[in-house]
Amino acid sequence: MKNATQWIIIALSVAYVQFGNAQNVKDKSEDKMKIEIWSDVMCPFCYIGKRHLEAALEQFPDKDRVEIEWKSFQLNPEIPMQIDNPQSVYEYLAEAKGISYEQSVKMHEHVEQMASNAGLDYHFEKAVVANSFNAHRVMQMAKTKGLGDKAEECFFRSYFTEGKDISDTNTLMALGNEIGLTNAEVEESLRNDEYAYRVNQDVAESRQIGVRGVPFFVFDRKYAVSGAQPVETFLSTLEQSVAEWKKENNIPELKVQEGDGPVCKPDEKCK
């Protein structure tokens, strides 16, 4: 026979379990579908792909249901951390691909045009060939602060448009400050092996799922888009993946009648 105290404990336990279950249901319904993007800051198509995905999201009614997570990838990990005889990107590609300098310049001009079509301003003549590992460490720190997307944008612009050396410690400190990190946080990312581990874990994970090049976009761990595909490809993948995600998570789909009546929106004037 249980006494009054035991019954109270049982009742409270049940209540906490029910509350926990309710919270789990609530949290699950409020989750966002994740898009994971493997990328290297030195990859010109990664920045273009970022713009194409952003353009697709602008056209997508459920864009607020989407969460983006950037993942580290290194295209050229063999580049020395300290380069005694710096090369231009034209020279580097010519040597790496076994092509002439003139061919390399032409290839970069083609990529610059692609970037321009996406609204980006590339200046390969100013780009500095560098190892991107420490830049990824700083970006991993930024991710822990909810600044992942801002960090990617900042580093892409700095490398492709402004011609900054992304392996230089002073440059990393300045870019970290621009993102919103303190000097201490940037120093921590470069000193603490935890952030190197995070970079290496992303690279290892990319191999496990079959990433052979970047950018590589993974939608809800179901669908993938490889490369800087057209905006329409991203949009159709968004529509399919989010529709399936909503169905699996029992998120109701409201059928809104066509046409807009007068409305009031938060932080906006009524109209």
Secondary structure, 3 states (H helix, E strand, C coil): CCCHHHHHHHHHHHHHHHHHHHHHHHHHHHCCEEEEEEECCCCHHHHHHHHHHHHHHHHCCCHHHEEEEEEECCCCCCCCCCCCCCCCHHHHHHHHHCCCHHHHHHHHHHHHHHHHHCCCCCCHHHCCCCCCHHHHHHHHHHHHCCCHHHHHHHHHHHHHCCCCCCCCHHHHHHHHHHHCCCHHHHHHHHHCHHHHHHHHHHHHHHHHCCCCCCCEEEECCCEEEECCCCHHHHHHHHHHHHHHHHHHCCCCCCCCCCCCCCCCCCCCCCC
